[in-house]
Amino acid sequence: MKSREPKYLEIVNWIQGKIESGEFKSGNKLYSENELSEMFHISRQTVRHAIDVLEQRSLLTRIQGSGTYISGTDSCVAATEKTMNIAVVSTYVDSYIFPNIIKGIEKTLSREGYMVQIAFTNNKIERERDIIQNILEKNNIDGLIVEATKSALPNPNLMFYEQIMDRGIPVIFFNSYYPTLQAPHVALNDKLMGKKVTQYLIQKGHKKIAAIFKADDGQGHQRYAGYVEAMLEADIKLNDTNIIWLDTEYMRDLKDEKKQILTRMKGCTAVFCYNDEIAFLLEEICQKEGIAIPEDLSIIGIDNSDLASLSDIPFTSISHPMEKLGIKVSENLIHLIENPSFDATYEFDSEIVVRGSVKNLFT
């Protein structure tokens, strides 16, 4: 008995046949992965495999944030009428570093004649879902700028982002992003920032370095990776006891868990804080517990927010580009709207702003 052909080959042969017959012409947009999945009653994973095969044969071209086209599409994608609306979805809007990021976004898009629709998720998956579904229903935007919600966790909302991209609407992420989603991002190089912070502490003579990271945020995992790399390169032994993982909700209750946190950092001369918010809260805890900074414990953060410079003991922190990041992500989205094949991913480097919170153990 002749074996039945694999499902992915069924799609491959069907699309190739349509191209050879002239029904599918160069520049035509292919059905979305969802549509092909429904047409052939197969999984999206199988559809993707078929598209991969046809891409290797140079019959199809994927354009990030736009869709899949019959080969030679970069100059052939039909222009659609613009709405001059851009949606911006942020975890937060009116606190910490976010006002300056939003300022950069609004300023850049307004200058180019776009109207900006802003929504915020409060870093909640359910809220993100409602916002993205609403964007899909209204279908009145030219592009979407998003900060991922709890980006280190599996997210049930990715299918809605894929539906937006299947419509040819470009999506670009800022600060944090979903690694499994094929969309560009503009952010700090978080692994490099984690490494720089740790190297700075090591250069000041610190070897017992505690660290506090966010567990539900991809930025936290990248910064941890930089911390680990710097420690291993300096041949310093890692101690898991000194590494504290917090989620978004637990972060707000940091003061209530001070005993456990201080116990985990016992014997350490320095602590690397995931961001300035955590560094600020930790500094308050230390002051109440009679732990002198930097004499007893050195503290360093990331973002160089107002919290770093205006706290009782101003602390050292890596600078965040804030408004520049907002400008860059907006400029790159505009490039994507004009040219779907534009490589819109960009990661910022940055430098440490030194204050008096880190003790030099060599002096």
SVG drawing of the C-alpha trace seen along z (x, -y; Angstrom):
<svg xmlns="http://www.w3.org/2000/svg" viewBox="-15 -67 58 69">
<polyline fill="none" stroke="black" stroke-width="0.4" points="0.0,0.0 1.3,-3.4 2.0,-5.6 0.0,-8.8 2.0,-12.0 2.8,-14.1 0.4,-16.9 3.0,-19.6 3.8,-18.3 0.1,-18.6 0.4,-22.4 3.7,-22.6 2.4,-20.9 -0.8,-22.9 0.9,-26.3 3.6,-25.3 0.9,-24.2 -0.9,-27.5 2.4,-29.4 3.2,-27.3 -0.4,-27.7 -0.1,-31.5 -3.0,-31.7 -0.6,-33.0 1.6,-35.7 4.7,-37.4 3.8,-40.0 0.6,-38.3 0.1,-37.9 -0.4,-34.3 -3.2,-33.2 -2.3,-33.7 -1.1,-30.7 -4.5,-30.6 -6.4,-30.5 -4.2,-27.7 -4.5,-25.8 -8.3,-25.9 -8.3,-25.2 -6.2,-22.0 -7.4,-21.1 -3.8,-20.9 -1.8,-22.7 0.0,-26.0 3.2,-24.2 2.7,-22.1 1.8,-25.1 5.0,-26.9 7.0,-23.8 5.5,-23.9 6.2,-27.7 9.8,-27.0 10.2,-24.5 8.8,-26.9 11.0,-29.7 14.1,-27.4 12.9,-26.9 12.8,-30.7 9.1,-30.5 7.9,-32.4 9.2,-35.4 8.3,-36.2 8.2,-39.9 8.4,-40.5 5.3,-42.2 3.6,-42.0 3.0,-38.4 4.1,-35.9 4.3,-36.7 5.0,-35.0 8.7,-35.5 10.0,-38.9 7.6,-40.8 9.7,-43.6 8.7,-46.0 5.4,-44.4 3.3,-44.5 0.2,-46.5 -0.1,-49.7 -3.2,-50.0 -4.9,-53.2 -3.4,-54.6 -5.5,-55.4 -2.8,-57.6 -3.5,-55.9 -0.9,-54.2 -1.8,-52.1 0.7,-52.2 0.3,-49.6 2.5,-50.0 2.6,-48.2 2.5,-51.5 2.2,-55.1 2.4,-57.7 5.2,-56.6 8.9,-55.7 10.6,-55.8 7.4,-55.5 6.4,-59.1 9.6,-59.9 9.3,-56.9 5.8,-57.8 6.9,-61.4 9.4,-60.3 6.8,-58.1 4.1,-60.8 6.5,-63.5 7.9,-61.4 4.6,-60.0 2.8,-63.4 5.6,-65.0 4.9,-62.5 1.1,-63.2 0.0,-60.2 -2.7,-60.1 -1.6,-58.1 -3.9,-55.8 -2.4,-54.8 -3.5,-52.0 -1.8,-50.4 -2.0,-46.8 -0.7,-47.3 1.4,-44.3 -1.7,-42.0 -2.3,-39.3 -6.1,-39.7 -5.9,-43.4 -3.5,-42.9 -5.9,-40.4 -8.8,-42.9 -6.7,-45.7 -5.3,-43.6 -8.7,-42.0 -10.2,-45.6 -7.5,-46.6 -8.4,-43.6 -12.1,-44.4 -11.6,-48.1 -9.0,-47.3 -8.2,-51.0 -4.4,-51.3 -1.3,-51.4 1.0,-50.0 1.3,-48.8 4.0,-49.7 3.9,-47.4 5.7,-46.6 5.3,-42.9 3.3,-41.9 5.2,-39.4 7.4,-38.5 9.2,-35.6 6.0,-33.6 4.0,-31.7 1.4,-34.1 -2.0,-33.1 -2.3,-36.4 0.4,-35.7 -2.2,-34.4 -3.9,-37.9 -0.6,-39.6 -0.1,-37.0 -3.6,-37.9 -2.6,-41.6 0.6,-40.8 -1.3,-38.5 -3.3,-41.5 -0.1,-43.2 0.0,-45.6 3.5,-46.0 4.1,-45.3 7.2,-46.4 8.0,-45.9 9.9,-48.2 11.7,-47.4 10.5,-43.8 9.3,-41.4 8.1,-37.9 11.0,-35.8 8.8,-33.3 6.9,-36.0 8.5,-36.9 8.4,-40.7 11.2,-43.3 12.0,-45.1 13.8,-48.3 15.3,-47.9 18.3,-48.1 20.8,-45.3 19.7,-43.8 22.3,-41.0 25.1,-43.5 23.7,-45.9 23.6,-43.1 27.2,-42.2 28.4,-45.9 26.8,-46.3 28.4,-43.2 31.8,-44.0 31.7,-47.4 31.1,-45.9 33.9,-43.3 36.3,-46.1 35.6,-47.8 36.7,-44.6 33.4,-42.9 33.2,-39.2 30.2,-38.3 27.6,-40.0 23.9,-39.4 21.3,-40.1 17.6,-40.7 15.8,-40.0 12.2,-39.9 11.1,-36.4 8.2,-37.1 10.0,-39.6 12.3,-38.7 14.5,-41.7 15.2,-40.1 16.3,-36.8 18.6,-38.7 20.2,-40.8 20.7,-37.6 22.5,-36.1 24.8,-39.1 25.4,-38.8 26.3,-35.1 28.6,-35.7 30.5,-38.5 30.9,-36.3 32.1,-33.3 34.6,-35.3 36.0,-36.7 36.2,-33.2 33.9,-34.1 31.8,-31.3 28.0,-31.7 25.8,-31.2 22.2,-30.6 21.2,-31.6 22.2,-35.1 20.0,-35.4 16.5,-36.5 13.7,-36.2 10.6,-38.4 7.4,-38.7 5.6,-41.9 3.2,-41.6 5.9,-40.4 8.0,-43.4 5.5,-45.8 5.6,-43.9 9.4,-44.0 9.3,-45.7 7.0,-43.0 9.6,-40.4 12.7,-42.3 13.8,-39.6 13.9,-36.9 15.6,-39.2 18.3,-40.4 18.9,-36.8 19.5,-35.8 22.0,-38.6 23.9,-37.8 27.7,-38.0 27.5,-39.9 29.2,-43.2 27.1,-44.4 23.8,-43.8 22.8,-44.2 19.2,-45.4 17.1,-44.6 16.0,-48.2 16.0,-51.5 12.6,-50.7 14.0,-47.7 17.2,-49.5 15.1,-52.4 13.0,-50.0 16.1,-48.0 17.8,-51.2 14.8,-52.1 14.9,-48.7 18.7,-49.0 18.2,-52.4 15.6,-51.1 17.7,-48.1 20.8,-50.1 22.7,-48.8 24.9,-51.6 25.3,-52.3 27.9,-51.9 29.9,-51.1 28.1,-47.8 26.4,-47.2 26.9,-48.6 23.8,-49.0 23.6,-49.5 20.5,-49.7 19.5,-50.0 17.6,-52.9 19.1,-56.0 15.6,-57.2 14.7,-60.1 14.7,-57.5 18.4,-57.0 19.3,-60.7 16.7,-61.9 16.8,-59.1 18.3,-59.8 21.5,-58.1 21.8,-58.7 22.8,-55.4 24.8,-54.3 22.8,-53.1 23.0,-52.4 21.3,-55.0 18.1,-54.1 17.7,-56.0 14.0,-56.6 12.9,-59.4 15.5,-58.3 14.1,-54.8 10.6,-56.2 11.9,-58.1 13.8,-55.1 10.9,-52.6 8.6,-55.1 11.0,-55.9 11.5,-52.1 7.8,-51.5 7.4,-54.2 10.2,-52.6 8.3,-49.3 5.1,-50.9 7.0,-52.2 9.1,-49.1 7.9,-45.9 11.4,-44.2 13.2,-46.8 15.2,-45.4 13.6,-47.3 15.3,-45.6 17.7,-47.8 19.3,-47.4 20.9,-50.3 24.2,-50.3 24.5,-52.6 26.9,-53.7 27.0,-53.6 26.2,-56.9 28.4,-56.8 27.1,-58.1 28.0,-57.3 26.3,-53.9 29.2,-51.6 32.2,-51.2 35.7,-50.7 37.1,-47.8 40.6,-48.4 40.9,-51.7"/>
</svg>
